[in-house]
Amino acid sequence: MQRRESRFEYLLTFSSFYKAMYARDKLMERGITARMQRAPTQLLRSCGQALYVPDCELQQILAILSENQISAKGIYEKTGTSQMPEYRQIR
């Protein structure tokens, strides 16, 4: 049986845990599901948490963050498989 891939295909990193939580709360207020999870070690900088977001809503997510003056430190696209994920920085 083939394992179904996660629908969370992008992750956003922030300069602090509190910015990541604030961003998640603002997205959830607008009905967008986002989850907090430890950032992969190859992306880890100052904040150890990343916000995983659905790929189908990335432009809307970026607009909401901009409206609320929240800036992501990095935006990454998940590629590869669930067993061997790779991340490509897109912003």
C-alpha positions as CSV (number, residue, x, y, z in Angstrom):
1,M,0.0,0.0,0.0
2,Q,1.4,3.4,-0.9
3,R,1.6,6.0,1.8
4,R,-0.3,9.2,1.2
5,E,1.9,12.4,1.2
6,S,1.1,15.2,3.6
7,R,-0.8,18.2,2.2
8,F,1.7,20.5,4.0
9,E,4.1,21.2,1.2
10,Y,5.6,24.6,2.3
11,L,7.2,25.7,5.5
12,L,8.0,29.1,6.8
13,T,10.6,30.0,9.3
14,F,10.6,33.0,11.6
15,S,13.0,34.9,13.7
16,S,11.3,33.8,16.9
17,F,8.9,31.2,18.3
18,Y,6.5,34.0,19.2
19,K,6.4,35.3,15.6
20,A,5.7,31.8,14.3
21,M,2.8,31.4,16.9
22,Y,1.4,34.8,16.0
23,A,1.5,34.0,12.3
24,R,-0.3,30.6,12.9
25,D,-3.0,32.4,15.0
26,K,-3.6,35.0,12.2
27,L,-3.9,32.2,9.6
28,M,-6.2,30.2,11.7
29,E,-8.5,33.2,12.2
30,R,-8.9,33.3,8.4
31,G,-9.7,29.5,8.3
32,I,-6.3,28.3,7.1
33,T,-4.9,25.3,8.8
34,A,-1.2,25.6,9.6
35,R,0.8,23.5,12.0
36,M,3.8,24.3,14.1
37,Q,6.6,21.7,14.1
38,R,10.3,21.7,14.8
39,A,12.2,23.0,11.7
40,P,14.4,20.4,9.9
41,T,18.0,20.6,11.1
42,Q,19.3,21.6,7.7
43,L,17.1,24.8,7.9
44,L,17.4,25.5,11.6
45,R,18.8,28.9,12.4
46,S,17.7,31.0,15.4
47,C,14.1,29.8,15.8
48,G,13.6,26.0,16.2
49,Q,10.0,26.1,15.0
50,A,8.6,26.2,11.5
51,L,5.1,26.8,10.3
52,Y,3.9,24.1,7.8
53,V,1.3,25.4,5.4
54,P,-0.8,23.9,2.6
55,D,0.6,24.4,-0.9
56,C,-2.7,25.3,-2.5
57,E,-3.0,28.5,-0.4
58,L,0.6,29.9,-0.4
59,Q,-0.3,33.2,-2.1
60,Q,-3.2,33.8,0.2
61,I,-1.0,33.0,3.2
62,L,1.7,35.4,2.2
63,A,-1.0,38.1,1.7
64,I,-2.4,37.5,5.2
65,L,1.1,37.7,6.7
66,S,1.8,40.9,4.9
67,E,-1.5,42.5,6.0
68,N,-0.5,41.7,9.6
69,Q,3.1,43.0,9.1
70,I,4.5,39.5,9.8
71,S,7.6,38.6,7.8
72,A,8.9,35.1,7.4
73,K,12.6,34.6,7.6
74,G,12.5,31.9,5.0
75,I,10.0,30.1,2.8
76,Y,10.8,26.6,1.7
77,E,9.2,24.1,-0.7
78,K,9.2,20.5,0.4
79,T,10.4,18.1,-2.3
80,G,11.4,14.5,-2.3
81,T,9.5,11.8,-0.4
82,S,8.1,11.7,3.1
83,Q,11.0,9.4,4.0
84,M,13.7,11.6,2.4
85,P,12.4,15.1,2.3
86,E,14.4,17.9,0.8
87,Y,13.8,21.6,1.0
88,R,14.3,24.3,-1.6
89,Q,14.3,27.9,-0.5
90,I,11.9,30.0,-2.6
91,R,12.2,33.2,-0.7
